[in-house]
Amino acid sequence: MKNDELEALYKRYFNELFIYALSLCKDHHLAQDLVSETFFKALLSIEYNEQYIKYWLFRVCKNLYLDHLRKNKYLQDLESHLDKLFVEDDSLNKIIISEEKKRIYYEILKLQSSYKEVIILYYYCAFPLKEIASITGISQGAARTLLFRARKKLKDSLKEDYS
């Protein structure tokens, strides 16, 4: 991959990939590392092809995160790590400017990991359900059902905040 192509990819997908990585790990520095390592792998191994490159970047980012969890023995319980509360981050404040959108994002992060992932991929990363199904390893129908349930849970939690 040429430097110009990598720079174009970086500018186009950095924010979406960073939000996704941050939603997975809830650690600003680890999210930056995951994103930079993802783009490094793109530099080394991928040919510029607009049809599948976004999917490839997100899949590599998720796999790098899972590898990180496997390597660190103190993070043995993946579910409990994903469910810890998010601490507000300055880098996220630069990407998501509206207070209302930040509040919604923080509510999304409080959802269980499968709901959280499908909402982040669908709304923040603009993936269609077919690609979400591929990324998460489930059928397209299951992805649709998961998204429906995640929206319902999010709606209920937002109603509780306003009550």
Secondary structure as GFF3:
##gff-version 3
##sequence-region A 1 163
A	DSSP	alpha_helix	3	25	.	.	.	ID=ss1
A	DSSP	alpha_helix	28	45	.	.	.	ID=ss2
A	DSSP	alpha_helix	53	71	.	.	.	ID=ss3
A	DSSP	three_ten_helix	73	75	.	.	.	ID=ss4
A	DSSP	alpha_helix	78	82	.	.	.	ID=ss5
A	DSSP	alpha_helix	90	95	.	.	.	ID=ss6
A	DSSP	alpha_helix	99	109	.	.	.	ID=ss7
A	DSSP	alpha_helix	113	119	.	.	.	ID=ss8
A	DSSP	pi_helix	120	124	.	.	.	ID=ss9
A	DSSP	alpha_helix	129	136	.	.	.	ID=ss10
A	DSSP	alpha_helix	140	162	.	.	.	ID=ss11
###
